[in-house]
Amino acid sequence: MKMFKKLMAVALVGVMALSMLTGCAVSDAIAEDKAEKALENAYKTATGETVNFKSLKVDSSVTSPVKTDIKNGTIQLKDDEVYAATVKSGDKFYTVVVVTEPKSATKIENWKHPAANVLSAAIAKGKTDQTDGIHLEGTTNKTAKVNVTVDLEGKDKTDNSKKDTYAMFVFAANDKAYNK
């Protein structure tokens, strides 16, 4: 009977650990979905046009350097600041924008202001680097592709001893990246 209790205790710990990990993944997926919806709303507010953001698969060669810069504190942002860069991978261009993740990122209303900042930065970066910034396909039913990653832990700009959480948006910035 003692052995049975020990096995059940170990099994319970395993199940609890698995459910915690799954819970984080689900929460991140919800936050990423809300960020995409907020981008669509921000685009409509800014231009009066509708655009559907679809999921973009991105090579780690595009995202890894930015993730490393966030983790090491090379990229540090206050709440209203953005980091934007154009990344080239072969003949594909991507616009990468980083913002601090809003508190309670699973609520779309909390993404409203960051999404507007992300769009402005991506469009401006495209003009500066002579890419689309955000490549759009179609004339009436426009689509764009974005990869959203939330919950990237980095350093707080106002206090380096504290951690802050960032979100990274990677947009297809030309037709080659879009049609990948």
Backbone as JSON, one array per atom type, in Angstrom:
{
  "sequence": "MKMFKKLMAVALVGVMALSMLTGCAVSDAIAEDKAEKALENAYKTATGETVNFKSLKVDSSVTSPVKTDIKNGTIQLKDDEVYAATVKSGDKFYTVVVVTEPKSATKIENWKHPAANVLSAAIAKGKTDQTDGIHLEGTTNKTAKVNVTVDLEGKDKTDNSKKDTYAMFVFAANDKAYNK",
  "N": [[0.82, -1.19, 0.0], [2.01, 1.23, 0.74], [3.84, 1.64, -1.33], [2.12, 1.98, -3.49], [0.9, 4.43, -2.82], [3.12, 6.1, -2.98], [3.75, 5.91, -5.71], [1.41, 7.0, -6.79], [1.59, 9.6, -5.81], [3.86, 10.54, -7.19], [2.88, 10.33, -9.78], [0.8, 12.21, -9.64], [2.23, 14.6, -9.24], [3.54, 14.72, -11.7], [1.35, 15.0, -13.48], [0.36, 17.47, -12.59], [2.51, 19.17, -13.21], [2.58, 18.93, -16.0], [0.06, 19.99, -16.64], [0.43, 22.63, -15.82], [2.4, 23.52, -17.63], [1.01, 23.23, -20.04], [-1.03, 25.05, -19.58], [0.35, 27.51, -19.65], [1.15, 27.55, -22.33], [-1.33, 27.64, -23.63], [-2.31, 30.07, -22.68], [-0.4, 31.82, -23.82], [-0.96, 31.4, -26.54], [-3.53, 32.45, -26.68], [-3.0, 35.14, -26.05], [-1.37, 35.82, -28.24], [-3.22, 35.52, -30.33], [-5.07, 37.52, -29.64], [-3.43, 39.76, -29.95], [-3.01, 39.7, -32.74], [-5.65, 40.17, -33.62], [-6.0, 42.73, -32.57], [-4.15, 44.08, -34.15], [-5.43, 43.93, -36.65], [-7.71, 45.5, -36.08], [-6.44, 47.96, -35.49], [-5.27, 48.53, -37.94], [-7.53, 48.92, -39.53], [-8.62, 51.15, -38.23], [-6.6, 53.03, -38.72], [-6.43, 53.17, -41.54], [-8.93, 52.78, -42.64], [-9.46, 50.58, -44.08], [-9.93, 47.03, -44.43], [-7.91, 44.4, -43.28], [-6.73, 41.11, -43.2], [-4.85, 39.36, -40.93], [-2.69, 36.74, -41.31], [-1.12, 33.71, -40.18], [2.4, 33.58, -40.04], [5.11, 31.63, -40.92], [8.3, 31.55, -39.65], [11.81, 31.44, -40.07], [14.21, 30.46, -37.62], [16.54, 31.85, -37.9], [15.82, 34.43, -38.4], [14.42, 35.25, -36.12], [15.9, 34.48, -33.82], [18.29, 36.15, -33.27], [17.05, 38.54, -32.39], [15.54, 37.67, -30.21], [17.64, 36.91, -28.55], [18.86, 39.4, -28.14], [16.83, 40.64, -26.68], [16.74, 39.04, -24.38], [19.34, 39.42, -23.36], [19.31, 42.09, -22.77], [20.0, 43.99, -24.6], [18.03, 45.02, -26.17], [15.86, 47.11, -24.75], [12.88, 48.38, -23.56], [10.58, 51.0, -22.78], [7.1, 51.35, -21.84], [5.7, 52.73, -24.03], [7.49, 52.63, -26.09], [9.08, 51.38, -29.1], [10.88, 48.85, -30.83], [12.24, 48.49, -33.97], [13.18, 46.72, -36.87], [14.62, 45.8, -40.02], [14.95, 42.67, -41.42], [16.87, 40.61, -43.43], [16.69, 37.61, -45.2], [18.13, 35.67, -47.31], [16.4, 36.15, -50.26], [14.26, 37.15, -49.02], [12.46, 39.54, -47.13], [11.86, 40.78, -43.89], [9.96, 42.54, -41.45], [10.68, 43.34, -38.24], [9.24, 43.95, -35.16], [9.34, 45.03, -31.84], [7.7, 45.25, -28.73], [6.82, 46.23, -25.37], [5.07, 43.81, -23.57], [1.62, 44.04, -22.93], [0.02, 44.33, -19.69], [-2.01, 41.69, -18.6], [-2.32, 40.3, -21.15], [-4.06, 38.68, -22.5], [-6.37, 39.93, -23.11], [-8.07, 41.68, -25.56], [-8.5, 44.47, -25.6], [-6.35, 45.49, -24.18], [-4.28, 45.37, -25.96], [-4.69, 47.35, -27.77], [-3.37, 49.98, -27.92], [-0.56, 49.2, -28.01], [-0.67, 47.72, -30.43], [-1.28, 49.65, -32.36], [1.07, 51.16, -32.2], [2.9, 49.23, -33.07], [2.08, 48.8, -35.75], [2.52, 51.4, -36.84], [5.31, 51.62, -36.51], [6.22, 49.46, -38.09], [5.35, 50.16, -40.66], [6.69, 52.6, -41.0], [9.35, 51.71, -40.82], [9.49, 50.17, -43.12], [9.3, 52.15, -45.1], [11.66, 53.54, -44.62], [13.63, 51.58, -45.09], [13.04, 50.83, -47.65], [11.23, 48.71, -48.22], [8.17, 46.8, -48.18], [7.41, 46.98, -45.59], [4.99, 46.06, -44.27], [3.83, 43.56, -46.08], [1.17, 43.45, -48.32], [-1.35, 41.42, -49.71], [-3.68, 41.06, -52.36], [-6.61, 42.97, -53.41], [-9.25, 43.76, -52.66], [-9.97, 42.0, -50.56], [-7.72, 42.13, -48.49], [-4.71, 40.65, -47.32], [-2.23, 40.0, -44.86], [0.83, 38.76, -43.52], [1.9, 37.64, -40.37], [4.0, 36.86, -37.61], [3.55, 36.29, -34.32], [5.06, 36.52, -31.21], [4.85, 36.08, -27.83], [5.55, 36.82, -24.35], [8.33, 37.03, -23.99], [11.08, 37.13, -22.09], [12.88, 39.82, -20.77], [15.08, 42.56, -19.86], [14.08, 45.23, -17.7], [13.73, 48.59, -18.69], [13.78, 50.81, -17.0], [14.68, 49.81, -14.62], [17.21, 47.75, -14.33], [17.52, 45.54, -12.7], [15.14, 44.34, -12.59], [12.76, 42.28, -14.32], [11.2, 42.37, -17.53], [8.48, 41.81, -19.77], [8.29, 41.05, -23.16], [6.87, 41.44, -26.47], [7.1, 40.13, -29.72], [6.77, 40.97, -33.09], [6.75, 39.71, -36.29], [6.72, 40.59, -39.55], [5.88, 39.71, -42.92], [7.71, 41.31, -45.31], [8.03, 41.54, -47.98], [7.0, 40.14, -51.18], [8.24, 37.66, -51.52], [8.81, 36.73, -48.91], [6.22, 36.64, -47.99], [5.03, 34.68, -49.6], [6.33, 32.4, -48.85]],
  "CA": [[0.0, 0.0, 0.0], [2.9, 2.39, 0.77], [4.4, 1.79, -2.67], [1.04, 2.51, -4.32], [0.76, 5.85, -2.48], [4.28, 6.8, -3.52], [3.57, 5.97, -7.16], [0.33, 7.94, -7.07], [2.11, 10.94, -5.53], [4.72, 10.88, -8.31], [1.99, 10.53, -10.94], [0.09, 13.46, -9.43], [3.19, 15.68, -9.5], [3.73, 14.76, -13.15], [0.14, 15.56, -14.09], [0.29, 18.9, -12.25], [3.55, 19.86, -13.98], [2.12, 18.94, -17.38], [-1.06, 20.93, -16.77], [0.97, 23.98, -15.71], [3.05, 23.83, -18.9], [-0.04, 23.38, -21.03], [-1.72, 26.3, -19.27], [1.17, 28.62, -20.16], [1.09, 27.52, -23.79], [-2.66, 28.08, -24.0], [-2.36, 31.5, -22.38], [0.41, 32.5, -24.84], [-1.7, 31.32, -27.8], [-4.63, 33.41, -26.57], [-2.41, 36.47, -26.13], [-0.93, 36.02, -29.62], [-4.44, 35.71, -31.12], [-5.61, 38.86, -29.31], [-2.52, 40.74, -30.56], [-3.33, 39.72, -34.16], [-6.96, 40.84, -33.77], [-5.78, 44.15, -32.31], [-3.49, 44.6, -35.35], [-6.47, 44.11, -37.66], [-8.5, 46.66, -35.67], [-5.6, 49.15, -35.61], [-5.12, 48.81, -39.36], [-8.81, 49.48, -39.99], [-8.72, 52.49, -37.66], [-5.61, 53.91, -39.35], [-6.59, 53.3, -42.99], [-10.32, 52.61, -43.06], [-9.52, 49.35, -44.86], [-9.83, 45.78, -43.68], [-6.84, 43.47, -43.63], [-6.71, 39.91, -42.36], [-3.5, 38.9, -40.65], [-2.56, 35.29, -41.27], [0.08, 33.25, -39.5], [3.62, 33.52, -40.84], [6.16, 30.75, -40.41], [9.56, 32.28, -39.77], [13.0, 30.69, -39.68], [14.84, 30.94, -36.39], [17.62, 32.79, -38.24], [15.23, 35.76, -38.36], [13.95, 35.6, -34.77], [16.86, 34.19, -32.75], [19.1, 37.29, -32.84], [16.22, 39.5, -31.66], [15.25, 37.05, -28.91], [18.88, 37.0, -27.76], [19.01, 40.81, -27.74], [15.85, 40.91, -25.63], [17.17, 38.32, -23.18], [20.58, 40.02, -22.85], [19.1, 43.48, -22.4], [20.4, 44.9, -25.67], [16.76, 45.69, -26.47], [15.11, 47.45, -23.53], [11.86, 49.35, -23.95], [9.52, 51.45, -21.88], [5.79, 50.94, -22.34], [5.29, 53.3, -25.32], [8.58, 52.57, -27.05], [9.14, 50.22, -29.98], [12.11, 48.53, -31.53], [11.89, 48.0, -35.3], [14.33, 46.4, -37.72], [14.38, 45.01, -41.23], [15.84, 41.52, -41.45], [16.91, 39.95, -44.74], [17.08, 36.2, -45.2], [18.12, 35.35, -48.74], [15.67, 37.18, -50.99], [13.07, 37.46, -48.22], [12.59, 40.63, -46.18], [10.93, 40.75, -42.76], [10.0, 43.66, -40.53], [10.57, 42.85, -36.86], [8.89, 45.01, -34.23], [9.25, 44.55, -30.46], [7.08, 46.16, -27.77], [6.58, 45.58, -24.08], [3.79, 43.11, -23.55], [0.71, 44.68, -21.97], [-0.47, 43.52, -18.57], [-3.21, 40.95, -19.0], [-2.21, 40.26, -22.61], [-5.1, 37.84, -23.08], [-7.54, 40.78, -23.39], [-7.8, 42.45, -26.78], [-8.46, 45.92, -25.34], [-5.03, 45.86, -23.68], [-3.38, 45.4, -27.1], [-5.07, 48.43, -28.69], [-2.3, 50.97, -28.07], [0.67, 48.57, -28.56], [-0.87, 47.32, -31.83], [-1.14, 50.87, -33.17], [2.5, 51.47, -32.22], [3.56, 48.21, -33.89], [1.78, 49.1, -37.15], [3.22, 52.62, -37.22], [6.75, 51.31, -36.6], [6.47, 48.56, -39.23], [5.17, 50.92, -41.89], [7.79, 53.57, -41.07], [10.59, 50.97, -41.1], [9.44, 49.8, -44.53], [9.62, 53.34, -45.91], [13.08, 53.84, -44.41], [14.47, 50.54, -45.7], [12.53, 50.6, -48.99], [10.5, 47.46, -48.35], [6.75, 47.06, -47.93], [7.15, 47.1, -44.15], [4.0, 44.99, -44.12], [3.42, 43.22, -47.44], [-0.26, 43.15, -48.44], [-1.79, 40.7, -50.9], [-5.1, 41.25, -52.69], [-7.06, 44.35, -53.56], [-10.41, 44.02, -51.8], [-9.77, 41.19, -49.34], [-6.28, 42.19, -48.27], [-4.14, 39.81, -46.26], [-0.83, 40.2, -44.49], [1.28, 37.66, -42.68], [2.64, 38.05, -39.18], [4.3, 35.87, -36.59], [3.54, 36.98, -33.04], [5.61, 35.75, -30.1], [4.69, 36.83, -26.58], [6.17, 36.27, -23.15], [9.78, 37.0, -24.11], [11.6, 37.79, -20.89], [14.05, 40.67, -20.93], [15.34, 43.48, -18.75], [13.28, 46.44, -17.61], [14.57, 49.74, -19.03], [13.91, 51.74, -15.88], [15.37, 49.15, -13.5], [17.82, 46.54, -14.9], [17.45, 44.39, -11.8], [13.81, 43.76, -12.78], [12.47, 41.67, -15.61], [10.03, 42.84, -18.25], [8.05, 40.85, -20.77], [8.18, 41.68, -24.47], [6.2, 40.73, -27.57], [7.79, 40.34, -30.99], [5.95, 40.82, -34.28], [7.56, 39.58, -37.5], [5.85, 40.74, -40.72], [6.43, 39.51, -44.25], [7.89, 42.66, -45.83], [8.01, 41.49, -49.45], [6.22, 39.01, -51.69], [8.98, 36.4, -51.33], [8.59, 36.31, -47.53], [4.79, 36.36, -47.88], [4.7, 33.43, -50.31], [7.26, 31.36, -48.4]],
  "C": [[0.87, 1.27, 0.0], [3.45, 2.67, -0.62], [3.36, 2.4, -3.61], [0.87, 4.02, -4.08], [1.91, 6.67, -3.05], [4.16, 6.96, -5.04], [2.49, 6.98, -7.55], [0.78, 9.39, -6.82], [2.99, 11.41, -6.69], [3.88, 11.16, -9.56], [1.26, 11.87, -10.84], [1.0, 14.66, -9.7], [3.41, 15.82, -11.0], [2.55, 15.38, -13.87], [0.03, 17.05, -13.81], [1.31, 19.7, -13.06], [3.12, 19.99, -15.44], [0.99, 19.94, -17.58], [-0.58, 22.38, -16.64], [1.62, 24.4, -17.03], [2.02, 24.05, -20.0], [-0.79, 24.68, -20.81], [-0.96, 27.5, -19.78], [1.08, 28.69, -21.67], [-0.26, 28.02, -24.28], [-2.79, 29.58, -23.79], [-1.57, 32.3, -23.41], [-0.33, 32.51, -26.18], [-2.87, 32.31, -27.8], [-4.1, 34.83, -26.72], [-1.97, 36.78, -27.56], [-2.13, 36.25, -30.54], [-5.02, 37.1, -30.88], [-4.74, 39.95, -29.92], [-2.8, 40.85, -32.06], [-4.65, 40.45, -34.43], [-6.81, 42.34, -33.55], [-5.06, 44.81, -33.49], [-4.52, 44.87, -36.46], [-7.32, 45.35, -37.34], [-7.71, 47.96, -35.85], [-5.43, 49.53, -37.08], [-6.38, 49.45, -39.91], [-8.99, 50.91, -39.48], [-7.8, 53.46, -38.4], [-5.93, 54.18, -40.82], [-8.04, 53.28, -43.47], [-10.52, 51.34, -43.87], [-9.38, 48.13, -43.96], [-8.66, 44.96, -44.2], [-6.92, 42.3, -42.66], [-5.26, 39.49, -42.18], [-3.52, 37.39, -40.51], [-1.23, 34.95, -40.61], [1.24, 33.12, -40.48], [4.61, 32.58, -40.17], [7.5, 31.42, -40.7], [10.71, 31.38, -39.32], [13.59, 31.3, -38.41], [15.98, 31.9, -36.68], [17.13, 34.23, -38.23], [14.93, 36.18, -36.92], [15.0, 35.44, -33.68], [17.73, 35.38, -32.33], [18.31, 38.32, -32.02], [15.88, 38.95, -30.28], [16.47, 37.14, -28.0], [19.1, 38.42, -27.27], [18.02, 41.2, -26.64], [16.33, 40.29, -24.32], [18.4, 38.98, -22.54], [20.42, 41.47, -22.44], [19.59, 44.48, -23.43], [19.18, 45.69, -26.15], [16.03, 45.87, -25.15], [14.14, 48.56, -23.88], [10.98, 49.75, -22.77], [8.19, 51.13, -22.55], [5.41, 51.49, -23.72], [6.38, 53.27, -26.38], [8.49, 51.31, -27.9], [10.55, 50.07, -30.51], [11.68, 47.99, -32.88], [13.16, 47.79, -36.11], [13.86, 45.66, -38.97], [15.41, 43.9, -41.23], [15.73, 40.86, -42.82], [17.38, 38.52, -44.55], [16.99, 35.72, -46.64], [17.45, 36.48, -49.5], [14.38, 37.58, -50.27], [13.39, 38.59, -47.23], [11.49, 40.53, -45.13], [11.07, 42.05, -41.97], [9.74, 43.11, -39.14], [10.3, 44.04, -35.95], [8.72, 44.39, -32.84], [8.62, 45.65, -29.61], [7.01, 45.46, -26.42], [5.19, 44.98, -24.13], [2.87, 43.78, -22.53], [0.35, 43.74, -20.83], [-1.77, 42.88, -19.02], [-3.31, 40.9, -20.53], [-3.26, 39.38, -23.28], [-6.38, 38.61, -23.36], [-7.21, 41.7, -24.55], [-7.7, 43.94, -26.52], [-7.1, 46.38, -24.82], [-3.97, 45.92, -24.79], [-3.63, 46.59, -28.02], [-3.92, 49.41, -28.95], [-1.0, 50.33, -28.58], [0.52, 48.18, -30.03], [-0.74, 48.52, -32.76], [0.32, 51.27, -33.29], [3.26, 50.5, -33.13], [3.33, 48.51, -35.37], [2.54, 50.33, -37.63], [4.71, 52.35, -37.42], [7.06, 50.45, -37.81], [6.35, 49.31, -40.55], [6.31, 51.92, -42.07], [9.11, 52.87, -41.42], [10.64, 50.56, -42.56], [9.8, 50.96, -45.43], [11.11, 53.66, -45.81], [13.97, 52.85, -45.17], [14.01, 50.12, -47.1], [12.01, 49.17, -49.2], [9.02, 47.8, -48.15], [6.48, 47.34, -46.46], [6.2, 46.0, -43.72], [3.49, 44.71, -45.53], [1.95, 42.82, -47.43], [-0.52, 42.43, -49.76], [-3.26, 40.97, -51.11], [-5.46, 42.72, -52.78], [-8.26, 44.64, -52.66], [-10.31, 43.25, -50.48], [-8.27, 41.1, -49.08], [-5.87, 41.26, -47.13], [-2.67, 40.21, -46.06], [-0.44, 39.02, -43.62], [2.15, 38.18, -41.56], [2.86, 36.84, -38.29], [4.39, 36.64, -35.28], [4.09, 36.04, -31.98], [5.51, 36.61, -28.85], [5.51, 36.16, -25.48], [7.68, 36.07, -23.3], [10.36, 37.81, -22.95], [12.88, 38.55, -21.18], [14.21, 41.57, -19.72], [14.46, 44.71, -18.85], [14.19, 47.65, -17.86], [14.78, 50.68, -17.86], [14.67, 51.14, -14.7], [15.91, 47.81, -14.0], [17.76, 45.32, -13.99], [16.09, 43.69, -11.93], [13.69, 43.19, -14.18], [11.23, 42.32, -16.21], [9.7, 41.8, -19.31], [7.77, 41.59, -22.08], [7.39, 40.79, -25.43], [6.91, 41.11, -28.85], [6.83, 40.03, -32.14], [6.88, 40.76, -35.48], [6.59, 39.57, -38.69], [6.59, 40.34, -41.98], [6.51, 40.89, -44.89], [8.07, 42.69, -47.35], [7.27, 40.24, -49.89], [6.92, 37.68, -51.5], [8.79, 35.86, -49.9], [7.13, 35.92, -47.34], [4.45, 34.98, -48.45], [5.6, 32.27, -49.93], [6.54, 30.06, -48.19]]
}
